[in-house]
Amino acid sequence: MTYTTRMHLTMITETEINVLKVMAEKDINWNW
């Protein structure tokens, strides 16, 4: 995971969390 990505995750919105949940349900590859 990159530094920029970590910074973004600290400011993640509720909508983005919902999107991540959907992606996780679709077995997205989390190996960053």
Secondary structure, DSSP 8 states (H G I E B T S, - for coil): --HHHHHHHTT--HHHHHHHHHHHHTT-----
